[in-house]
């Protein structure tokens, strides 16, 4: 089984910063990408950032230049540094392990950005 757990969410003012952390455990292939996704109120889940084991990254257009994803392969952890936060960043943020057969999701952590 693969288990994914996020932490670090909270309330922050617009323009502030927050760092999310994620830990994955269980059977995970070394080639599995990991990523962050989010779902705002009344919206569908969308990509925030993804990172491969080799460190290749891609970001959603709305967060480019503001968010940075990083990964520690030895510990199977991934982090998301969020800077210059905006109210529209308010969402539940989910960490995921993207395997060849399915995506394993964490429980989510709430990020609320006040204006």
PyMOL commands that set and color helices and strands:
alter all, ss='L'
color gray80, all
select helices_A, chain A and resi 61-63+87-89
alter helices_A, ss='H'
color red, helices_A
select strands_A, chain A and resi 2-7+10-13+18-26+33-39+46-51+57-59+67-72+77-82+91-98+103-105+109-114
alter strands_A, ss='S'
color yellow, strands_A
deselect
rebuild
show_as cartoon
